[in-house]
Amino acid sequence: MSAGPDIVGSQVMVDPAFGISFRTILDKDGRREIVFQMPVPLNASVDFINGMLDRVTAAVDRQIAKYDLREAEKEAEVLEEFIPKVSEQFERITSAAAENWAMGNRRGEFDPQKHISAGERQTMNQLIGRLEGDRERLLRLRGTIARLKPLVRDNGLDIGADSHA
């Protein structure tokens, strides 16, 4: 393999090669894609070709991680704002039921398990289910964010110019 094209007279002479195209979708919506195209000398070894593809794959993985990180951070932010609001709503229902109990001059202490209406109980059960699901989702998102941040911030991969050449 030569270092570059040779110029003979007015013609540019290049080593015979074939091309490889590598296309991937970067985001879940399919709005962004990246295409790598590279010439490969006909006499390239399998190790050389695999090394080139490894470098491209590493670059693609990092770009996908950037979009995945951005989406995970946005969703986590929404959940972090939403979870306290659901908790507050749960408390408001309980407080309102306790006030209604007290205003009705009923005997004994208010017990939310016994003294709320069926509609309030159903709403509270839905809120509990939602809170549990959202908290689990937020924990998974935080794990995803922790895994992706180093990959995106520090490049996380050896994709230097001389890593496979």
WOGIPE-V126211 format. One line per field, one symbol per residue. phi: phi as a letter, one per 40 degrees, with the letter a starting at -180 (. if undefined). psi: psi as a letter, one per 30 degrees, with the letter a starting at -180 (. if undefined). burial: 1 if it has 16 or more other ideal C-beta (glycine too) atoms within 10 Angstrom, else 0. Layout:
BEGIN
phi=???
psi=???
burial=???
END
This chain:
BEGIN
phi=.cciccbbgbbcbbccabbbbbbaccbccgcbbbbbbacbddccccccccccccccccccdccccccccdccccccccccccdccccccdccccccccccccccfccgccbdcbbbccccccccccccccccccccccccccccccccdcccccgfbcbccbcbc
psi=klfakkjjbgkkklkklllkkjklkelffgfklkkkkkkkkfgkleeeeeeeeeeeeeeeeeeeeeeeeeeeeeeeeeefeeeeeeeeeeeeeeeeeeeeeefghlllkkjfffglleeeeeeeeeeeeeeeeeeeeeeeeeeeeeeeeeeeegffljglfgfg.
burial=000000000000000000000000010000000001000000010000100110110111011111111011101100100010010001001000110010000000000000110001000100100010010001001001000100110001101000010
END
